[in-house]
Amino acid sequence: MRKKKRKNNVKYSTLLVIFSLFLFVLMIGRTLQLATSKEIDGTNLKELASKRTTRTETIKAKRGTIYSSNNDVLAQNISSYKLIAYLDPKRTTNKNKPQHVVDKEKTAEALAPILNMDKEEILKYLSKENVYQTEFGSHGKGLTELDKANIEKLNLPGIDFIESYKRYYPKGNFLSYTLGYALTNEDGNIDGKMGLELYYDKLLKGKDGKITYQKDLRGYKISGTKEYKEDAENGKDIYLTIDSNVQFFIEQALTKAKEEYGYEWFTMVVADAKTGKILGLSSNPNFDPNTRENITNYLDLNVSRPYEPGSTMKTFTYMAAMENGVYNGEETYKSGTYETKDGTVIGDWNRNGWGVISFDRGYALSSNIGVINIIERHMNAAMLRSYFRRLGFGKKTGIELPNEKAGQLNFKYETEIYNAGFGQGITTTPIQNIQAMTPLTNNGILLKPYLVEKIVDKETGEVIYKGKKKERDRLASTETINKMISLMSDTVNGIGNTGSGYRLPNGELIGKTGTAQIADGSGYLSGKEDIISSFSGVYPKSNPEIIIYASVSRPSNGSQKPISNAVKEVVTNIAKYYGKSVLETNPTEVITKYKMPSFINKTKDNAIVTLNNNGINNIVVIGNGTNVIKQYPNKKSTITNKDKVFIITDDSKDIPDIKGYSRSEAESLLKLMNYELVINGKGYVTDYIVENNKVTINLNPKFTE
């Protein structure tokens, strides 16, 4: 019996040994698997270990700043703070220096006026149970530096701040649709949502960096360990072509028109006539990008919502006829009404007409029937459409703004063709109209409008992009330009013509008016106020500096006063800003033109006599030498008897007294003499400093009124 029991013990012992060996083998196998495998049960062991011993923090890139051409800040990042309160008593290790909220009643009462909250509402946040910390809803977010400072003065235990950044627009409603806005998302990133902020979002945003380091059990960096750091790339700064003063003139005029007359909306764009730079543009109603409370429309009317332009298109129809060699301004027609082959009766705005008049006279009176007769007698749809397209209608200009629309040029049948000729049945945008006017101010060449002067890397100062004049196509001959300038001048300055409400005393503002009926999908509305009034013009006509396009929808009582007064106000202010007057010029004064020859290597006496004989008497001679080595204006430049001519001789050392010179005169002379320039302000030279080869000149507007 005893032997049997012993055999059983041996048997059980053997099984135990075998089982133990099996478990040991399993453990060894598992260990080898863990040691050699990258993943176990779908988990990356290396990543898991790394997460437990390392921490990666994001280094936020700072969004770029947007400036005007005057270096005024238009959009920037500012610090924003979120208020938090620590509620867990375990944070406090020294009773004399509490690190959590001790007196909730006192804390709520002190914070209430700063956060603009009721004490009881704050107490609800402070009375939460089993939480480490709490926030204070929307009232506790987006706090300013001043709010933070006021709260810190209270010395409340357990109160702290989390810093972030938000987008700020120092000038409020100023240039709002162009700038657009950017918002801080849940991750703390600022995203562009509209306007330039959206168009250049990636460039402005930059690229976040990161820092990775080894941490201890409490999450702090372990001293002496290596860290990996990838620096953030801050966003680029954008400098616009917008002149803050011109923009202010526009904003002011549109607001004044709203207060005095009323309208549905009003847009205005001012561009540099020689380069295509946009100096100012606005649409009203506008909004404050900081709050966006007033925003009623998310489309920029200047680029994103085409509409029927009306009679301002007659300028381009007339240009098309001239460039096709079929225009004769003295040719006559009977004004009033015209019946098309399909029985449609089209009328002038004065349906009784003005009798038999010439095409030139028809332009000044804004006669629809004049346009119809030009097209019917001498043109066709293809000629008209082709010229409109070459001017840029029916396609995007490519200006640096999002959601630009192309408009449409759909006209095929007789009535549609005639309507297109005077701006009905087709749609355009204000920025397209600005572009289409540039051949008249740039020797016949179409210019691309642009809004960005330069883009700068703020870290290095490197200019990574520079906007520049971009010529697209030659679309007008000298004859066409001169004729259109004459017609536009007659429209504004002639007696009884449609643009007479825009006349300035000096007669230098010229242009074309337009009035389009508003379409409702099935036809045109017939109410007195159901119109869009427009003006497309140039100033000054003798040497264009700006192009201006304005349009107003549903002006109160259908009045033209809102738009004509606003345009005149803006042009007058710009003229003063540029140091010029809009007073009446001497009506007996004759302005003559002269094409400059080359006086280089000729005697200064020869140059003076030649200029005097051609009516040019405003001559500035630099130096006491005999021969001419430099001149301004250059050979083949066309000048008038009102312009200065600079003659530099072979013995020129010192600059003359340039006080009272205009900016362009001073700049031209000093560059001719190879001086480095620093220019402050606009207008006329009030004083200047010469330091070695550098001249600093200060300018101020000079008013003669």
C-alpha positions in Angstrom: 0.0 0.0 0.0 2.8 2.4 0.9 4.6 1.7 -2.4 1.5 2.7 -4.4 1.2 6.0 -2.6 4.9 6.8 -3.4 4.3 6.1 -7.1 1.4 8.6 -7.1 3.6 11.3 -5.5 6.3 10.8 -8.1 3.7 11.0 -10.8 2.3 14.3 -9.5 5.8 15.7 -9.0 6.7 14.9 -12.6 3.6 16.6 -13.9 4.3 19.7 -11.7 7.8 19.9 -13.1 6.6 19.5 -16.7 3.9 22.2 -16.1 6.5 24.6 -14.5 8.8 24.0 -17.4 6.0 24.8 -19.9 5.2 28.0 -18.1 8.8 29.0 -18.1 9.1 28.4 -21.8 6.0 30.5 -22.3 7.4 33.3 -20.3 10.7 33.2 -22.2 8.8 33.2 -25.5 6.7 36.1 -24.4 9.8 38.0 -23.3 11.5 37.3 -26.6 8.3 38.4 -28.4 8.2 41.6 -26.4 11.9 42.2 -27.0 11.8 41.6 -30.8 8.3 42.8 -31.8 7.4 46.4 -32.8 3.7 45.8 -32.0 1.9 43.7 -29.5 -1.9 43.3 -29.8 -2.0 46.3 -32.2 0.0 48.6 -29.8 3.3 50.1 -30.9 5.5 49.4 -27.8 8.1 52.0 -28.7 5.5 54.7 -29.1 3.9 53.7 -25.9 7.1 53.8 -24.0 8.0 57.1 -25.6 4.6 58.7 -24.6 5.2 57.6 -21.0 8.6 59.2 -20.8 8.5 62.1 -23.3 6.4 65.1 -23.9 6.0 67.1 -27.1 4.7 70.7 -27.0 3.7 72.9 -29.9 5.5 76.2 -30.5 2.9 78.4 -32.0 3.8 80.5 -35.1 2.8 84.1 -34.9 0.4 85.2 -37.6 1.8 87.9 -39.9 0.7 91.6 -39.7 -1.1 93.4 -42.5 0.0 97.0 -43.1 -1.2 99.9 -45.3 1.3 101.6 -47.7 1.7 104.2 -44.9 2.9 101.4 -42.5 -0.3 101.7 -40.5 -1.2 98.4 -38.8 -4.5 97.1 -40.2 -4.5 93.6 -38.8 -2.3 92.1 -36.1 -2.1 89.5 -33.4 -2.6 90.6 -29.8 -2.5 88.5 -26.6 -5.8 87.2 -25.4 -6.4 85.6 -22.0 -8.7 82.9 -20.6 -9.5 83.1 -16.9 -9.3 79.9 -14.8 -9.8 79.2 -11.1 -8.2 76.3 -9.3 -10.6 74.6 -6.9 -8.7 71.6 -5.6 -7.4 72.3 -2.1 -4.5 69.9 -2.7 -2.8 72.6 -4.8 -2.1 74.4 -1.6 1.0 73.2 0.3 1.5 76.3 2.4 -1.6 77.7 4.1 0.0 81.2 4.1 0.2 81.1 0.3 -3.0 79.4 -0.9 -2.9 78.2 -4.5 -6.7 77.5 -4.8 -9.8 79.5 -4.4 -10.4 79.9 -0.6 -13.2 82.4 -0.3 -15.6 81.8 -3.1 -18.0 84.6 -2.1 -15.3 87.2 -2.1 -13.8 85.9 -5.4 -17.2 86.0 -7.1 -18.0 89.5 -5.9 -14.6 90.9 -6.9 -14.7 89.3 -10.4 -18.3 90.2 -11.3 -17.8 93.8 -12.5 -14.7 93.0 -14.5 -16.2 90.0 -16.3 -19.6 91.7 -16.6 -21.3 88.7 -14.9 -23.6 88.3 -11.9 -22.0 87.2 -8.7 -24.4 84.2 -8.5 -23.4 83.1 -12.0 -19.7 83.2 -11.1 -20.5 81.2 -7.8 -22.0 78.4 -9.9 -18.6 77.9 -11.6 -16.7 78.2 -8.4 -19.0 75.7 -6.6 -18.4 72.8 -8.9 -17.4 69.6 -7.0 -14.6 67.1 -7.6 -12.9 69.2 -10.3 -9.4 70.5 -10.3 -10.1 73.8 -12.0 -13.0 75.7 -13.7 -13.5 78.3 -16.4 -16.1 81.1 -16.7 -17.8 80.5 -20.0 -17.7 83.1 -22.8 -17.2 86.0 -20.3 -13.9 84.5 -19.2 -12.5 84.2 -22.6 -10.8 86.8 -24.9 -9.8 89.0 -22.0 -7.4 91.9 -22.8 -4.2 92.9 -21.2 -6.1 95.6 -19.3 -8.7 93.0 -18.0 -5.8 90.8 -16.9 -4.1 93.6 -15.1 -7.3 94.6 -13.3 -7.9 91.1 -12.1 -4.3 90.6 -11.0 -4.6 93.7 -8.8 -7.3 91.9 -6.8 -4.7 89.4 -5.5 -7.3 86.6 -5.5 -5.8 83.1 -4.5 -6.3 80.4 -7.1 -7.0 82.7 -10.0 -4.8 82.2 -13.1 -4.7 82.9 -16.9 -4.1 80.9 -20.0 -2.5 83.1 -22.7 -3.3 82.8 -26.4 -3.5 85.1 -29.4 -6.4 86.6 -31.2 -6.7 88.7 -34.4 -7.2 92.4 -33.8 -8.1 95.2 -36.3 -7.1 98.5 -34.8 -9.2 100.6 -37.2 -12.5 98.8 -36.8 -14.7 99.1 -39.8 -11.8 100.5 -41.9 -11.3 98.5 -45.1 -13.3 95.7 -43.5 -14.4 93.7 -46.7 -10.9 93.8 -48.1 -9.2 92.7 -44.9 -11.9 90.2 -44.0 -11.3 88.6 -40.6 -9.6 85.6 -38.9 -10.8 83.7 -35.9 -9.1 81.6 -33.2 -10.3 77.9 -33.4 -10.6 75.3 -30.6 -7.0 74.3 -31.1 -5.8 77.9 -30.6 -4.9 78.3 -34.3 -6.0 81.5 -36.1 -7.8 80.8 -39.4 -8.6 83.3 -42.1 -12.3 83.3 -42.9 -12.8 86.2 -45.4 -11.0 88.8 -47.5 -7.2 89.0 -47.5 -7.1 87.0 -44.2 -8.5 84.1 -46.2 -6.7 84.6 -49.5 -3.3 84.7 -47.8 -4.2 82.5 -44.9 -1.3 80.0 -45.4 1.3 82.7 -45.9 0.1 84.7 -42.9 -0.3 81.7 -40.6 3.3 80.4 -40.9 4.2 77.0 -39.6 4.1 75.8 -36.0 7.2 74.4 -34.4 7.6 71.8 -31.6 9.8 70.8 -28.7 10.2 67.2 -27.5 11.9 66.4 -24.2 12.0 63.6 -21.5 9.7 64.1 -18.6 9.5 62.8 -15.0 6.4 61.3 -13.4 5.0 64.8 -12.7 5.5 65.8 -16.3 8.5 68.1 -15.8 11.6 68.1 -18.0 14.3 65.9 -16.7 17.4 68.1 -16.2 20.4 67.2 -18.3 18.5 65.2 -20.9 18.5 66.0 -24.6 15.6 67.8 -26.2 14.6 68.1 -29.9 13.4 71.5 -31.0 11.9 72.6 -34.3 11.5 76.4 -34.3 8.2 77.9 -35.5 8.2 79.8 -38.8 6.2 83.0 -38.2 3.8 84.2 -40.8 4.8 86.8 -43.4 3.9 90.4 -43.2 1.8 91.9 -46.0 2.1 95.5 -47.1 -0.9 96.8 -49.2 -1.0 99.4 -51.9 -3.8 101.0 -49.8 -3.1 104.6 -48.8 -4.7 105.1 -45.4 -5.6 108.7 -46.1 -7.3 107.9 -49.4 -9.1 105.0 -47.7 -10.3 107.4 -45.0 -11.6 109.8 -47.6 -13.6 107.0 -49.2 -15.0 105.6 -45.9 -15.9 109.1 -44.7 -17.7 110.0 -47.9 -19.7 106.8 -48.0 -20.8 107.2 -44.4 -21.8 110.8 -44.9 -23.9 109.8 -48.0 -25.6 107.2 -45.9 -26.5 109.7 -43.1 -27.6 112.4 -45.5 -29.4 110.5 -48.1 -29.6 106.7 -47.5 -29.1 103.8 -49.9 -29.1 100.0 -50.1 -25.3 99.8 -50.7 -22.5 102.0 -52.0 -19.1 101.0 -53.4 -16.1 103.1 -54.4 -12.6 102.2 -55.7 -9.7 104.5 -56.3 -6.6 103.3 -58.3 -3.3 104.8 -59.3 -3.9 105.7 -63.0 -0.3 104.9 -64.1 0.3 101.7 -62.2 -2.9 99.9 -61.4 -2.3 100.1 -57.6 -5.5 100.1 -55.6 -5.2 103.2 -53.3 -8.5 102.7 -51.6 -11.7 100.7 -51.9 -14.8 100.2 -49.7 -18.4 99.1 -49.7 -21.0 100.3 -47.3 -22.7 98.8 -45.2 -19.4 97.6 -43.7 -18.7 95.8 -40.5 -16.2 95.7 -37.6 -14.0 92.6 -38.1 -13.3 92.5 -34.3 -17.0 91.8 -33.4 -18.6 91.0 -36.8 -21.9 92.1 -35.2 -22.9 94.3 -38.1 -22.1 91.9 -40.9 -25.1 91.4 -43.2 -23.3 90.2 -46.3 -20.3 87.9 -46.7 -19.5 89.0 -50.3 -17.2 91.8 -51.2 -19.3 93.9 -53.6 -16.2 95.2 -55.3 -15.1 91.8 -56.6 -17.7 89.1 -55.7 -21.2 90.3 -56.8 -21.4 91.4 -60.4 -24.3 93.6 -61.4 -25.5 95.4 -64.6 -23.3 98.5 -64.9 -25.5 100.7 -67.0 -24.2 103.6 -69.1 -20.6 103.7 -67.9 -20.2 100.9 -70.5 -20.9 103.4 -73.3 -17.3 104.5 -72.8 -16.0 101.1 -73.9 -18.6 100.8 -76.7 -17.4 104.1 -78.1 -13.7 102.9 -77.7 -14.6 99.7 -79.5 -16.0 101.7 -82.5 -12.9 103.9 -82.5 -10.4 101.1 -82.4 -12.3 99.3 -85.2 -12.0 102.4 -87.3 -15.8 103.0 -87.6 -16.4 106.0 -85.4 -17.3 109.4 -86.8 -18.3 111.7 -83.9 -20.0 114.1 -86.3 -22.3 111.5 -87.8 -25.9 112.1 -86.7 -29.0 110.1 -85.7 -32.5 110.7 -84.4 -32.6 110.4 -80.7 -35.6 109.4 -78.5 -36.7 105.8 -79.2 -35.7 102.9 -81.5 -37.7 99.8 -82.4 -35.8 96.6 -83.0 -36.7 93.9 -85.6 -38.4 91.8 -82.9 -40.7 94.8 -82.0 -38.9 95.8 -78.8 -38.9 99.6 -78.2 -35.8 100.9 -76.6 -35.7 104.5 -75.4 -33.3 107.2 -74.2 -33.7 108.2 -70.6 -35.4 111.2 -72.1 -37.8 109.3 -74.3 -38.7 112.5 -76.2 -35.1 112.7 -77.2 -33.1 115.8 -78.3 -33.9 115.6 -82.0 -31.2 114.8 -84.5 -27.8 114.9 -82.8 -24.3 113.7 -83.4 -22.7 110.7 -81.8 -20.4 113.0 -79.8 -23.3 114.8 -78.4 -25.1 111.5 -77.7 -22.2 110.4 -75.4 -22.5 113.6 -73.3 -26.2 113.2 -73.0 -25.9 109.4 -72.4 -28.1 108.5 -75.2 -28.9 104.8 -75.6 -30.1 105.3 -79.1 -26.7 106.7 -80.1 -25.1 103.5 -79.0 -27.7 101.5 -80.9 -27.1 103.4 -84.1 -23.3 103.0 -83.8 -23.7 99.2 -83.4 -26.5 98.8 -86.0 -24.6 100.8 -88.7 -21.0 99.9 -88.1 -20.5 97.0 -85.7 -21.7 93.6 -84.7 -21.9 91.3 -81.6 -18.4 89.8 -82.3 -16.7 93.2 -82.5 -18.3 94.4 -79.3 -17.8 91.2 -77.3 -14.2 90.9 -78.5 -13.3 94.4 -77.3 -15.1 94.0 -74.0 -13.3 90.7 -73.3 -9.9 92.3 -74.2 -10.7 95.0 -71.6 -11.2 92.2 -69.1 -14.9 91.9 -68.8 -16.3 88.4 -68.5 -13.2 87.1 -66.7 -11.5 87.6 -63.4 -8.9 90.4 -63.0 -6.8 88.2 -60.7 -6.7 90.8 -57.9 -5.5 89.3 -54.6 -9.0 88.7 -53.0 -11.0 85.6 -52.6 -14.2 84.7 -54.4 -13.7 87.1 -57.3 -16.4 86.7 -60.0 -16.0 87.0 -63.7 -19.4 88.5 -64.5 -21.1 87.6 -67.8 -21.2 88.8 -71.4 -24.0 86.7 -72.8 -25.5 88.6 -75.7 -26.5 87.1 -79.0 -29.7 88.5 -80.4 -30.3 92.1 -81.7 -31.9 93.5 -78.6 -29.4 91.8 -76.3 -26.5 93.3 -78.3 -27.9 96.8 -78.2 -28.6 96.5 -74.4 -25.0 95.3 -73.8 -23.7 98.4 -75.6 -25.2 100.6 -72.9 -24.6 98.2 -70.0 -27.8 96.3 -69.5 -28.1 92.5 -69.7 -24.4 92.0 -68.9 -22.8 92.0 -65.5 -19.5 93.4 -64.3 -17.7 94.2 -61.1 -16.2 97.5 -59.9 -12.7 96.2 -60.1 -13.2 95.2 -63.7 -14.4 98.7 -64.5 -11.3 100.2 -62.9 -9.1 97.9 -65.0 -11.0 98.7 -68.2 -10.3 102.4 -67.7 -6.5 102.1 -67.5 -5.8 102.2 -71.2 -7.1 105.8 -71.1 -4.5 106.8 -68.5 -1.6 104.6 -69.5 -0.8 105.3 -73.1 -3.4 102.8 -74.4 -2.2 99.8 -72.4 -4.4 97.8 -70.1 -3.1 97.4 -66.5 -3.8 94.6 -64.1 -5.1 96.1 -60.8 -3.2 95.0 -57.7 -3.5 95.3 -54.0 -0.3 94.0 -52.4 2.8 96.2 -52.5 5.1 93.6 -50.9 5.3 90.6 -48.7 8.1 90.5 -46.1 9.7 87.9 -43.9 9.7 89.7 -40.6 12.5 87.5 -39.2 15.0 88.3 -41.9 13.6 91.5 -43.5 13.7 89.8 -46.9 11.1 90.9 -49.4 9.8 87.6 -50.8 7.3 89.2 -53.1 7.0 92.7 -54.6 3.9 93.9 -56.5 4.6 95.8 -59.6 2.9 97.4 -62.6 1.7 94.7 -65.0 0.8 95.7 -68.6 -1.6 93.3 -70.4 -2.5 94.5 -73.8 -2.5 97.7 -75.9 -6.2 98.6 -76.5 -6.3 102.2 -77.3 -4.5 104.5 -79.8 -3.4 108.0 -79.0 -6.3 109.2 -81.1 -8.8 107.1 -79.2 -7.4 108.3 -75.8 -7.5 112.0 -76.8 -11.1 111.6 -78.2 -12.4 109.8 -75.1 -10.8 112.3 -72.7 -12.5 115.1 -74.7 -15.9 113.3 -74.6 -15.6 112.5 -70.9 -14.6 116.1 -70.2 -17.6 117.4 -72.1 -19.9 115.0 -70.2 -18.9 116.5 -66.9 -17.9 120.1 -67.7 -20.3 120.8 -70.6 -23.5 122.7 -69.9 -26.6 120.6 -69.3 -24.9 117.2 -69.8 -25.5 114.1 -67.7 -22.3 114.4 -65.7 -22.6 118.1 -64.8 -23.3 117.2 -61.1 -19.7 116.0 -60.9 -18.0 119.2 -62.1 -15.2 120.6 -60.0 -14.2 124.3 -60.3 -10.9 123.5 -62.1 -12.7 121.2 -64.7 -10.1 118.5 -64.1 -12.5 115.7 -63.0 -13.9 113.9 -66.1 -15.9 110.7 -66.6 -19.1 109.0 -67.5 -22.3 108.5 -65.5 -24.5 105.4 -65.6 -27.9 104.4 -64.4 -29.1 100.8 -64.7 -32.5 99.4 -63.8 -32.4 96.6 -61.3 -33.4 93.2 -62.7 -35.6 90.9 -60.6 -35.2 87.7 -62.6 -38.2 88.1 -64.9 -37.6 91.7 -66.0 -36.6 95.1 -64.7 -38.1 96.9 -61.7 -39.7 100.2 -62.4 -39.7 102.0 -59.1 -38.0 105.3 -58.7 -35.4 103.9 -56.4 -34.9 100.6 -58.2 -31.7 101.7 -59.9 -27.9 101.4 -59.6 -26.2 104.7 -60.3 -22.5 104.7 -61.3 -19.7 107.0 -62.2 -16.4 106.0 -63.9 -13.9 108.8 -64.0 -10.3 110.2 -64.2 -8.6 113.0 -62.3 -6.9 115.2 -63.4 -7.6 115.1 -67.1 -4.5 117.0 -68.0 -2.2 114.4 -66.4 -4.3 111.5 -64.9 -3.2 110.4 -61.4 -6.3 108.4 -60.3 -9.1 106.4 -61.7 -12.3 106.4 -59.6 -15.3 104.1 -59.9 -18.4 104.4 -57.7 -21.8 102.8 -57.7 -24.8 103.1 -55.4 -27.9 100.9 -55.2 -31.3 102.2 -54.5 -30.4 105.8 -53.5 -33.1 107.5 -51.6 -35.7 108.9 -54.0 -33.6 107.9 -56.9 -31.4 110.9 -56.2 -27.9 111.3 -57.9 -26.7 113.5 -55.1 -25.3 110.7 -52.9 -22.9 109.5 -55.6 -22.0 112.8 -57.1 -21.3 114.5 -53.8 -19.3 111.5 -52.5 -17.2 111.4 -55.7 -16.5 115.1 -55.6 -15.6 115.0 -51.9 -13.2 112.1 -52.3 -11.5 113.7 -55.4 -11.2 117.1 -53.7 -9.7 115.6 -50.6 -7.2 113.5 -52.6 -6.2 116.6 -54.6 -5.5 118.5 -51.4 -3.7 115.6 -50.0 -1.5 115.5 -53.1 -0.8 119.2 -52.6 -3.0 120.5 -55.4 -6.1 122.7 -55.8 -9.5 122.2 -57.3 -10.1 125.9 -57.8 -11.0 127.3 -61.1 -8.0 127.7 -63.4 -7.5 130.8 -65.5 -10.0 130.4 -68.4 -7.7 132.5 -70.7 -4.7 130.4 -69.9 -3.6 128.2 -72.8 -2.0 124.8 -72.1 0.4 123.7 -74.8 2.2 120.5 -75.2 5.8 119.8 -76.3 7.8 116.7 -77.0 11.2 116.9 -75.4 14.3 116.5 -77.7 17.7 115.4 -76.4 19.9 118.2 -75.2 22.7 115.8 -74.0 26.1 117.1 -75.2 24.6 120.4 -76.4 25.2 123.7 -74.8 22.8 124.8 -72.0 22.2 128.1 -73.9 21.0 126.1 -76.9 18.7 124.1 -74.6 17.2 127.2 -73.0 16.6 129.0 -76.4 15.0 125.8 -77.9 12.7 125.4 -74.9 11.8 129.1 -74.7 10.9 129.1 -78.4 8.5 126.3 -77.8 6.8 128.0 -74.8 8.7 126.2 -72.1 9.9 128.8 -69.6 10.0 126.9 -66.3 13.6 125.8 -66.6 16.0 125.0 -63.7 19.7 124.9 -64.6 22.0 123.1 -62.2 25.6 124.0 -62.2 27.8 126.6 -64.0 29.0 124.4 -66.8 28.6 125.0 -70.5 27.4 121.6 -71.8 24.3 119.6 -70.8 25.1 116.1 -69.3 21.7 115.2 -68.0 18.1 116.4 -68.5 14.6 115.7 -67.1 12.1 115.0 -68.6 13.9 112.6 -71.0 13.9 112.6 -74.8 10.5 112.0 -76.4 8.6 112.8 -73.1 5.5 114.9 -73.7 5.4 117.9 -71.4 3.2 121.1 -71.1 4.2 124.7 -70.7 3.3 124.3 -67.0 6.0 121.7 -66.3 9.5 122.2 -64.9 12.5 121.1 -67.0 15.8 120.3 -65.3 19.1 120.9 -67.1 22.3 119.6 -65.4 25.6 120.9 -66.7 29.1 119.5 -66.6 29.9 121.7 -63.6 27.1 120.8 -61.2 27.9 120.2 -57.5 25.3 121.6 -55.2 21.5 121.1 -55.4 19.3 124.2 -55.7 16.8 125.3 -53.2 14.0 122.7 -53.6 11.5 124.2 -51.1 8.1 124.5 -52.7 8.8 121.7 -55.2 6.2 119.0 -55.6 7.2 115.5 -54.6 7.6 114.4 -58.2 9.7 117.4 -59.1 12.0 117.0 -56.1 12.3 113.3 -56.6 13.0 113.6 -60.3 15.7 116.2 -59.8 17.5 114.5 -56.9 17.5 111.1 -58.6 18.9 112.8 -61.7 21.8 114.1 -59.5 22.3 110.6 -58.1 21.3 111.5 -54.5 19.8 108.8 -52.2 16.4 109.9 -51.1 14.4 109.6 -47.9 10.9 111.0 -48.4 8.4 111.9 -45.6 4.8 112.8 -46.3 3.1 113.9 -49.4 2.6 117.3 -51.1 5.3 119.9 -51.5 8.7 120.2 -50.0 8.7 122.2 -46.8 12.3 121.5 -45.7 15.1 119.2 -46.5 18.5 118.0 -45.1 21.5 117.1 -47.1 23.9 114.6 -45.5 26.8 113.5 -47.8 25.0 111.7 -50.7 21.6 111.4 -48.9 18.8 114.0 -48.9 15.9 113.8 -46.5 12.9 115.8 -47.7 9.7 116.5 -45.7 6.5 117.1 -47.6 3.2 118.7 -46.6 0.1 119.5 -48.6 0.0 123.1 -49.7 -3.5 124.5 -49.9 -4.3 127.6 -51.9 -8.0 127.6 -51.1 
